[in-house]
Every structure is written in C-alpha cells, then in structure tokens.
C-alpha cells in the first residue's frame, strides 16, 4: 500500500479550507460589526490570513453567538396585559 504524501506546513488542502461567512451585505454598524456576517472590520480584513482552525472557530462559535445576541437586542419588548 502506498504511503500518503505529507502536506508541507502552511499548505492548505481544499478539505481544510474554511469558507467565508460573507453574504454580500458588507456594512459595519455603529458597534463595529458587519450587519451581514457579524465580523469586525479586523476579522474581515484578516480573514484570508487567519489559520483555518481559527476561521472555523469563528464560523462555528463566535459568529453565531454574536448573531443571537444582536437578534435578542433587536427583538421588540412585549407588554403583558
């Protein structure tokens, strides 16, 4: 059986690439977050330079958390009664 070729450090494969969360609504709000993808300006600017594991962490943990928090802040308050 042939051995698998090693991947050079820093070289990504297609399977290890993390897509961008950009949805084409590129506008930073007053809090500094993009209204489309919930990234900061620094995260947007540095996205392609970030390690794939960091991008994955942002996509799976940080950005969904920001979206939930922003949705909760924007939800109207209902009066009981």
Legacy VTK file of the C-alpha trace (Angstrom):
# vtk DataFile Version 3.0
C-alpha trace
ASCII
DATASET POLYDATA
POINTS 81 float
0.000 0.000 0.000
1.358 3.411 -0.945
2.024 5.908 1.817
0.100 9.180 1.794
2.158 12.203 0.822
2.760 14.682 3.621
1.453 18.211 3.240
4.024 20.935 3.751
3.460 23.142 6.814
1.263 26.106 5.965
-0.138 24.450 2.857
-3.924 24.031 2.858
-5.964 21.407 1.122
-9.448 22.025 -0.210
-10.902 19.923 2.602
-9.213 22.045 5.273
-10.272 25.393 3.788
-12.979 27.266 5.661
-15.400 29.289 3.614
-16.135 32.916 4.319
-19.282 33.856 6.255
-19.755 36.859 3.931
-23.268 37.074 2.488
-22.644 40.194 0.434
-24.156 42.711 2.863
-20.933 44.494 3.702
-21.670 47.355 6.073
-20.293 47.974 9.541
-22.860 49.244 12.022
-22.296 51.677 14.906
-20.984 48.844 17.108
-18.296 47.903 14.564
-19.846 44.637 13.412
-20.830 43.803 9.845
-24.623 43.707 9.525
-24.328 40.729 7.159
-21.760 38.363 8.656
-21.278 39.791 12.187
-17.490 40.021 11.838
-15.452 43.015 12.959
-13.532 45.096 10.457
-10.287 43.490 11.652
-11.742 39.987 11.212
-12.896 40.833 7.694
-9.529 42.343 6.738
-7.523 39.459 8.182
-9.825 36.578 7.197
-7.661 35.026 4.476
-4.567 35.247 6.677
-6.163 33.516 9.661
-5.325 29.893 10.398
-8.108 27.567 9.160
-8.812 26.385 12.723
-9.350 29.983 13.865
-11.701 30.677 10.939
-13.612 27.503 11.775
-13.854 28.568 15.434
-15.212 31.963 14.389
-17.747 30.404 11.994
-18.991 27.739 14.427
-18.811 29.532 17.784
-18.221 33.277 17.735
-20.299 34.496 14.794
-23.461 32.513 15.696
-23.176 33.825 19.259
-22.931 37.402 18.001
-25.907 36.859 15.706
-28.029 35.515 18.586
-27.059 38.437 20.818
-27.824 41.007 18.122
-31.166 39.356 17.311
-32.111 39.383 21.001
-31.232 43.086 21.274
-33.358 43.927 18.230
-36.400 41.919 19.367
-39.355 44.107 20.380
-40.359 44.058 24.027
-43.941 42.929 24.563
-46.058 44.270 27.378
-48.077 41.735 29.296
-51.610 42.857 29.648
LINES 1 82
81 0 1 2 3 4 5 6 7 8 9 10 11 12 13 14 15 16 17 18 19 20 21 22 23 24 25 26 27 28 29 30 31 32 33 34 35 36 37 38 39 40 41 42 43 44 45 46 47 48 49 50 51 52 53 54 55 56 57 58 59 60 61 62 63 64 65 66 67 68 69 70 71 72 73 74 75 76 77 78 79 80
